[in-house]
């Protein structure tokens, strides 16, 4: 059995009912997220995330598939939402980070991808001094029920997100764009430029036929597309965060 870890995870193993796990503190930032300038989002997260982050679409396979991400920083390895060991107070923490060290991973058996995903945990978080998630009879404890709910709901929404991105791509709605900015008064460093991003084209949205618009509405994609477009304005807020961090130093 071959278990493929999601991005950012190192060595994951199937979660056993007798396992004890070191659970992160509320708001604790996973190690991998400390040096990310973007983190994946699911469709249901667009509303809370757009208050803080620019939401853009990226592709790792030359436009064959797309993934929505929340932009955390303006340069590689920069997360402007770090505050000590935790996430910035009051800022929405994406579910991709909140679920850590757990995940639902794709499994291959004899080179065949299994239909169902397996609940796994980062091996380094297994600790005899950690917290039990099931009682002696193997029944889930309340803490695990909450974690499992997050995992299953997030995984289900990722499937909807993949479908939404596929439809946006099929309708030729995603267009590449870049962001260039120079901080005011030279604060927060010099000029910055971000490339490799895609956004929904408003012009192409207006050219869709009635059936296509109806499909976007029925699947909840159209309102998310507009949330994404509004969130682009948050690049200015990232510049402010960067400037404030530079001043603090």
Buried (B, 14 or more C-beta within 10 A) or exposed (E): EEBEBBEBBEEBBEBEBEBBBBBBEEBBBBEBBEEBBBBBBBBBBBEBBBBBBBBBBBBEEEEEEBBBBBBBBBEEEBBBBBEEEBBBEEBBBBBBBBBBBBBBBBBEEEEEEEEEBBBBBBEEBBEEEEEBBBEEEEEBEEEBEEBBEBBEEBBEBBEBBBEBBEBBBEBEBBBEBEBEBEBEEEBBBEEBEBEEBBBBBEEBBEEBEEEBBEBBEEBBBBEBBBBBBEBBEBBEBBBBBBBEBEEEE
